[in-house]
Amino acid sequence: MAEIEQIEYTPPSLAFPVEEGLVRASRDTFGPTLRAVVLTGSLARNEASYVLRDGQTVLQSDVEAIVVLHDDAALPSRASAQALRELAQSYLAERGVSVEVSFSVVHGGYLRHLPPHIYSYELRSCGVVLYGEPSILSLIPDYSATDLSREDAWRLLSNRLIEQMGSTEAAEAAGVLRYRTVKLCIDLASSLLVFFGSFEAGYRARLQCLEGLALEKQAQELPIPMEEFLPLVRLCTSVKLRPEDAVDLGEGFEGRVTRWAWHVWLWELERMSTSGNDVEAGQMIRTFGRRQGHQKLLRGWLYVVRRMGWLGSARYWPGWSSICAGGLTPRHAIYLAAYRWYDACNGGTLRELSKSIEAVRDLLPVKGSATASVSAMKEQLVWNYKEFTVETRA
């Protein structure tokens, strides 16, 4: 096993059980076909959010791991992968750690072909090899910060915005909305840094990069007021790293961060589509989509068809063909629907809101009732996001 000092600031009550549990579950499941077990995500970066509750260490974010098998071994079915996840969680629970575990089971070729995304960059920089080949992460291409994909950064921001929309009243009462907005604020900073070629792995390093960016750039070059945004990123970084500390994020925190995030979302879309400031969001996202080519456009819809089943989805094909013909992948259609929903709910008359909600419904691959309320339409939008974008890059 790797030396535990690689995650030296994580308390042993958390680090040792996680290392032992992930490796034990992987070895028990895959035996001699196992090539390596790699810890990734915030725990590998020594930036996991955790609290001590009733004698258990409770992580507020998932434990993420990559299991690499030898190339001649078959990858597990979805059911087998789920069994591996449950096995690891049970091992951790036995050691007093309550956490959700997510595994990716791959061959070495997966690492070799990782694109220049934030995930790839952080995995190569901060991943911890818990078992197996110590140099396994050197298979990942050595991307620099200036190589990172702007579209990937924009997708990250889009995903966080929609995840924030998924907060229910019960979740808000439990502090879930606050936590999701903290993540949104931090990842808004991450997305901006990619667009300026200044991204670094880890929350602490990114905060330092943002502070440098604020000093380097003129106010007119930045899409949001850095004198207001930077202090909030400092606070959110503190909350993420030390959730047990009481930090006052200020009145209207959620609304302010969300407003800035959507403004940056549009600003980044303008730069990806090379459109002017007066071009409407739908036109920009369609321009960007068409520029990527028909292959990427069709790949996204083929994923939706497979997800829904060829026969079971037949009744949706005319609607999907119409959205596709308009230059939208399922992902882009859902992102645009989320922007339309936010824009409709933050201005305009009741009549305009009703008309805008209809436009949101028309963009969703699987639509809700034509008479759905605003809250029901939001739930349907979040469902489409989870169903058709989370498990695919298409």
N, C-alpha and C positions, 0 to 999 in steps of 0.2 A: 504494500500500500504506500501511497505518497506520504511524505512527512506532513504532519498536521500543521506545522508552522506556515505552510502555504496559505492558510486561512487563519493567521495567528491572532487576529483581533476578535474572531468569533469565539464565544465561550465554549469550553470543552463539553459542557452539558448539551450543546447543540452540535458542535463539529464532529465529535467522535461518533455519536449515534448515526448521524447522516452518512458519514463515510462508510461505517460498518454496514448500515442497512442497505445502501445502494449497491455496494459490492456483493454483499451476501445474497441479495435477491437476484442479481445478475448472474452470479456464479451458479446458484441453485437452478436457475432457469435455463442457462445456455451451456454450461459446462465447458468442454474443450473448444467449442466454437467461439468463445468469447475472446475478443482481441484487446479491448480496452473499455474502461468506464471513465467518463469525463463529467465532472461537475461543472455546470455553467450557470449563468444568471447572477442575481445579486449575491447569493451566498458565496459563490466562487470569487466574486470581487470583494468579499468581506464587507458587503453593504446591505445585508439582509435586515428586514424589519422584523423584530421579534419582541414578545413580551412574556413575562413569567406569570402564569395564572394557575392557581390551585396545584402547585407542584409540577406543572408541565411547562415546557418551553413551547410557546405557540408562535409559529411563523405567520406573518401577515401576507407573505408572498409565497409562491410555489417553490419547491425544490425542483430544479431542472437538471436533467442529466441526459447524456448521450451515451448509448451503448453501441460500441462498434464491434461487429462480428467479422470473422474471417470471410473473405470474398466467396468461398465455396459453400458457405452456410446459407440456408434459406432464411429470409426475413420472416418474422412471426406474423400471424393473422391479427386482425384488430382485437379479437377475443383474447388471444394469447398476450398481446401487449397490455390489455386491460388487467389481465391476471398478474402480470409482472408489476404493474403499478400498485395493485392492491396488496401484493406480497410485501413490497418495499414499505408501504404505509403501515402495515401491521408490524413489521420489524421495528420501525421507528416508534410506533405507539408503545411497544413493549419497553422501550428505553426512555419513555416520558416525553417524546417529541410529537406534537400534533401538527400535521402539515399535509398539504396536497402535494403529491409527487407527479411530475410529468416526465416521461421517457420518450426519446427518439431512438429507435433501433435502426442502425444504418450499416452500410459497408464503407470501406475506405474511400471509394469513389465519390460518395456524398461530400466528404470533406474537401476532396480535390476540386470539386466543381461548385463550391459555394460562391455565390456572386458577391460583388463589392457592396455588401449591406452592413448596417450597424451590427447585426447579430454576428456575422462572420468576423468582423473586426474585433468585437469584444470577446468572442470565443477564442480566437487565436491569441489575443493579448492577455486574457484573464482566466481562461479555462484551467481547471485543476484536474490532472490525470490521477484518479484515485486507484486505478488498477490497470495493469497491462503495459503496453509499449509507452515509455516515457515521452517519446518524440512524436506521438501520434498527431498532435495538433500542428506539426510542421507541414502536414499535407495540405493545410489550408493556404491558399495564395496570400502572400504578404502584402496586403493592400495598405496604402497610406490614407490619411484623412482626406486628401484631395481626390482620391479615387472613388470615394463613397457615393452611392447612388442617391441623387436628389429625389427621385421618385420613391425610393424606399423610405427616406426621411419624411416625405409628405404622407405616405401611407401610415407611418407610425403615428403622426399627428391625427390623421383621419380616424384611425382605430381608437385612439384614446378618447376622442370626442364622442364617438358612438358608444363606447363602453360607459362613459359618464352618463349618457342618456338613459342607460339601462337601470339606473338607480330607482328603486321603488320607495314609497313612503316609509315602509318598514326598514329598508336598507339605509335610508337617510337618517332615521332615528338611531340606527346602530353605528353611525359614523362612516358608512361606506361611501357616501357621496363626497365627504371631505377627503377621504383617502384617495378616491379616484381623481379628485381635482388636484391633489398634491402630485400624483403621478402625471396628470395632464400638464401641470405647470413645468415639471422637470423635463418631460419629453418635448414640450414646446421649445424649451431651451436647446435640447438635443437636436431637434429638427432644424432650428435656425443655424446652429453651429455647422451642420453638414452643408447647408447652403452657402456658408461663408468659408468652407474648407478648414474649419478649426476644431473638429470633433475629436474628443479623446474618450477612452474607455473609463467608466466609473463616474459616480455622481460628484465626488470631490474634485476630480480632474476637470469635469465639464463645467463646474461652477467657476473654477479658476480661468478656464478658457472664455467663459462668458464675461467675466470681469475684464479680461484683456480685450475682448471684442468691444465692450462698452467704451473703453479708453481709446481704442484704435479708430473706430468708425465715427463719422459725423452723424448727428441726429437724423439728418435727412436721408441717410443711407439705410437706416434701420426702420422696420415696419411698425414697431411699437415703442412707447416711451421707456427707454432703458432705465431712467432714474426711478421709475415706479416698478418695473418688472424685476430688475436685479435684486432688490431687497426681498421680494417675494420668493424668488428662486433660492436665496440663502435660507429663508425660513423653511421652505418646503424640503430642501435638502436636509436640514436639521430634523424635521419631522420624520422623513423617510429613514434616516439613519438611527434616530433615537425616538421611536414612537411613544415611549413611556414618559417623555418629557412633555409638560403642558406648554404648548406654544400657541399664542394668540395670532391667528392669521388675518384678523381684522374683519370688520363688517363688510359684507358684499364680496367676500373672497371668491366664491364659486362663480358669481356672475362676471366679475372682472376678468378672471383667468379665461373663462369660456369665451368672452367677447374678444379678448386678445388672440386666442387660439384660432377662432374663425377668421379673424382679420389676417393673421399670418398664413392660414390655409389658402386664402385667396391670393395673397401676395406671392406665395410659392407657386401656385398654379399658374399665375401670370408668367413667371419666369420659365416654367417648364414648357408652356405652350407658346412662349414668345409672343404673347398677345399684348395689346395696349391696355391701359388702365380702364378704358371705357367698355371693354368687352364683357358681356354677361358670363356668369360662371358656367352655365350649361354649354355655351358655345366654346369656351376655353377647354373644358374637359373633353368635349367631343373632338376638338382639334388635336389635343394631345393624344387621345386614344387612336384616332385615325393615323397619326404620324407613326405609331408603333407598329402598324401593319395588320393585315387581316388574320395572320396566323395567331397572334396574341389575342386578338378580338374573339376569334372562334374558340380558342383553347379555354377561355373562361366560361363560355356557354356550354361547351362539352362537359366541363366539370359539373355544372348545374344539372345537365341532363342525366349524367351518371348518378349524381347524388339523389335525384328524385326518382330515378328508374326510367328506362326508355318508354315503357308502356304507360306507367303511371303519370308521366309528365306530358303526354301527348296533348292534353287539352291546353297546356300553357304555351305550346310552341308558337302559335300566331303572335302572342304578346311578346315572347322573347325575340322572335324574328324582327318585330317592329323596333324594339329597343336596340338590338344589334345593328339594324340598318341605320340607326341614328348615330352610330359610332361609339356606342357605350358597351364596355364589358360589364358583367354583373357587378364587379367590385366598384367600378366607376359610377354605375347607375345607383348603387346603394349609397356611395359617398355623396353624390349629388342630391339624392333624396334627403339625406341627413342635413345637408346645407339648406335645402328648401324648407325643411321642417323647422330648423332653428330660425331662419329668416322670417318665416310666416308667424311664428309664435312670439317674435320680438318686434312687432310693429304692424301697423295696418288695422283695418276695421275687421269686424266679425265676418263680414261678407268676403273680404279679401282672404281672411284666414281659411274659410271654407273652400274657396277656389284653390288656394295654395295646397291644402291638404289633398285635394283631388290630384294635383300635379305630383305630389309625393307618392300617392298610391300608384299612379301610372308608371312610376320608375321602378317599383319593386318587382323582383322576379316572381314572388308569390304574394299576391295582394290580399289584404283583408277585406272586410265588408265595405261596400260602397257607402254605407251609412255609419261607418266607424267614427267614434269620438276621437278627439285629438290625442288623448292618452292611449287609446287602443291602437291608433295608427303608429304612435311611437313604439309601442310594444312589438307591433308587426315589423317595423323597420329594424329594430334590434334583433329580432328573430332571424330575419333575412341575413343580417350581418354575420351572426353566429353560424348559421347554416351553410353559407356560401362563400365566406372569405377566410375564416379563421384557420382552416386546415389546408389551405392551398396558397400558392404564390400567384396563381392565375388572376 
